[in-house]
């Protein structure tokens, strides 16, 4: 068992990924909301289109804000209480691992 410790998150990198995925999820949720509202509700098509447009935007905004807050909080608390430690098991480890050189 190998142990991996997460020292810090690059907050903006995490925020970009979460925002993209949240907008995709929001788009599909907006389609579902719009379809259900058109079928069972008393709404017009313009309201359904508003659902399809606004749901991804609001979901992406909440994902962006949430990931920035949680990433910053993790980085802040990591210095005080310690990092998250993961135990991973690697099955196929070669006998010799080549060393990578950094070119600066």
C-alpha positions, 0 to 999 in steps of 0.5 A: 500500500502506498500513501499519497498526501494531498498538500494543496489544491490549485484553486483556479484549476479545480474551479475551472473543471468543476464549473465546466462539469456543473454547466454540463449537468445544469444543461441536462437538468434544464432539458429535463425541467423544461420537458417536464414543465411543458408536458405537465405544467402550464408554461409556454415555450419561452419559459422552457427555453429560459429553464434550458438557458438559466439552469446551466448558468446558475449551476456553473456559477454555484460550482465556481463559487463552491469550488473556490471556497472549498479549495481555499478552505482546504488549503487554509486548513491543511496548514493547521490540521494536516493534509488528506492522506489516501492509501492506494494500491498499485498492481503493476509496478515495474522493477525499475522506474525511470527518473524524469529530469526537469528542464528549467 
